[in-house]
Amino acid sequence: MEFKKYISISILITLSLFASLTHAEQDNIATQFLNLSVEGDPFKVWFDKGKILYKQKDYKSAIEAFSKIGNDAPSGITEESSYLLANCLMQTGKYDEALSHAAAVSNRSRFYPFSLYTKAMINLRQGNGKSAHDDFDEIIKYKKPVLAQKVKQAGEKAVQIDEVELLIQRANLTLGFISLQNKNHTEAINYYSSIPKKSPFYEDSLFGLGWAYAQAGRWVRSVVFWEELTSVFPESPYSREVIPYLGYAYAELNAYGKAIEENGTALSYYRRMTASAADLRNKIQDKELDKIEKAVNFLGNEDLSDSLTLYKGLLSMEEYIEQSNSGGSSESDSLIKMAKKRREAILDDVQSKAASQLDHLQQQFLSSSIYTTLKISQYLRLEGGGQISSDMIFLDND
């Protein structure tokens, strides 16, 4: 069995390596936003603009904003802007500059573990696997001093501790997929197993654990984790990846009766998912953001997800302009009008593409159902012995 295809898909999903969205109208909006006059502390203004553009994944414009912040800005701004600037430079392929800005974040800063993650990602993109591994390991080891502050700190720091804990889980997950890709299933299992059930990455870990045990030829453990995945997270793209392999796993164990049962379960699953896809397609016709977002999550489509990120980033920009001292000017009103028009176009585009892809997914479910039915027939034959025996030979009547 080939693992490479599925592992590669998973790494792309888990590491969230998004391409920058570009559009002529969006470039115009970003330019006007950068040039918009906003009263207040210049450092804070450029910092706020940079973060809003960063939310839109307009990394080129965000770099321009963050670059306006000098070293004499307050430490909180310089540290966070250095970290975000490193991310922007990484996304635009300027890896050496990105590493320089990530390294500028002090190990005493609350942004330090996040800058380490950025360094690890840059090293991964450059093919420096060992350096990336070391950075991820350092993030994992960062857990103890941060959690030790939990009793002493409160307020903003308490929130930050939760974010760091999630980052640690993400580092473990990433190391799990790297180990799996390197066919080190024992190491992969250890990393995946460190992710708790309440983690937003738990479904990812179940997927990875199943493949790690499959790689080790331990199919019983694979089906345990995959069955949990498909029962707890039935609409996850990960579940759709593994559902055909549950029957296969039991067949590998020569448990053909169980393989037939699992394929029957898969058939029911495909019917439910077909109905879910049809239901979501009907619901997104009214173009409500939350329903479209649910459909996009169901599809697991990163391009559409990026478009919704841009939509939300534009909305944040509009809110910022309205709340700033520049709100109400002809310049700001024109910019808000352009942003709203762009958001409407994004929602129309995502709705149309999501509807089309849901139709396509329904056809995939139908094809999978047909294939699964054929596999059931095959396993029924195997369960019966699968051989031509003497009592199946017609004898001549003498």
Disulfide bonds with the S-S distance in Angstrom:
none
